Amino acid sequence: MPWRVSLAPRAEKDLVDVPMADRKAIGRALERLAADPYSCDIKKLKAGEDVWRLRVGSWRVRFRFQKANATIEVLRVLPRSKGYGDL
């Protein structure tokens, strides 16, 4: 069953600062994640409550699974250096 990807307003703002080539790579990675979440490079973050991260090059996509409606809610898209700091 494919998942639906939803971007939080903060994630949409984050994507504005991402270079176009990286934005395309993140889009492709989110498509793969929606098709089969457990075949991607994801990891549950310890500090966040049910928050996961997807690694895409030097970018980190923080997200949460909403199993009730089969949605992946993208919370943030950050460079690796900032991807874990505010948990």
C-alpha positions in Angstrom: 0.0 0.0 0.0 1.6 3.3 -1.0 1.7 6.1 1.5 0.7 9.7 0.9 3.3 12.4 1.6 2.2 15.6 3.3 4.5 18.7 3.9 4.1 20.7 7.0 4.2 24.5 6.5 7.7 24.6 8.1 9.0 21.9 5.7 7.6 23.9 2.7 9.6 27.0 4.0 12.7 24.8 4.4 12.5 23.6 0.8 12.7 27.2 -0.5 16.3 27.4 0.7 17.3 24.0 -0.9 19.1 24.1 -4.2 17.1 22.8 -7.2 19.2 19.7 -7.8 19.0 18.7 -4.1 15.2 19.5 -4.1 14.7 17.1 -7.0 16.8 14.4 -5.1 14.6 15.0 -2.0 11.5 14.6 -4.1 12.6 11.3 -5.6 13.6 10.1 -2.1 10.2 11.0 -0.8 8.5 9.1 -3.7 10.6 6.0 -2.8 9.7 6.5 0.8 6.0 6.6 0.0 6.2 3.5 -2.1 8.1 1.4 0.5 9.1 3.2 3.7 11.3 0.4 5.1 13.5 0.1 2.0 14.9 3.6 2.5 17.7 4.9 4.7 15.4 5.9 7.6 16.1 5.9 11.3 13.9 6.6 14.3 15.3 9.6 16.3 15.7 9.0 20.0 14.9 12.5 21.2 11.8 13.0 19.1 8.5 11.5 19.9 7.8 9.1 17.0 10.0 11.3 14.7 12.1 9.6 11.9 14.8 10.9 9.6 15.5 10.2 6.0 19.0 10.8 4.8 19.3 12.4 1.3 22.9 13.3 0.6 23.8 16.2 3.0 20.2 16.8 3.8 18.0 15.4 6.5 14.2 15.0 6.1 12.4 14.7 9.5 9.0 13.1 9.3 6.4 11.1 11.2 4.2 8.2 10.1 0.5 8.7 10.5 -0.7 5.1 10.2 -4.4 5.9 10.7 -4.6 7.6 7.3 -1.4 6.2 5.6 0.3 9.6 5.5 4.0 10.5 5.9 4.1 14.0 7.4 7.3 15.8 6.5 8.1 18.1 9.4 11.5 19.6 8.4 14.1 19.5 5.6 17.4 20.6 7.0 21.1 20.4 6.2 22.9 17.7 8.0 24.7 20.2 10.3 21.3 21.4 11.6 19.3 18.3 11.2 19.5 17.1 14.8 20.1 20.2 16.9 16.6 21.2 18.0 15.1 17.9 19.1 
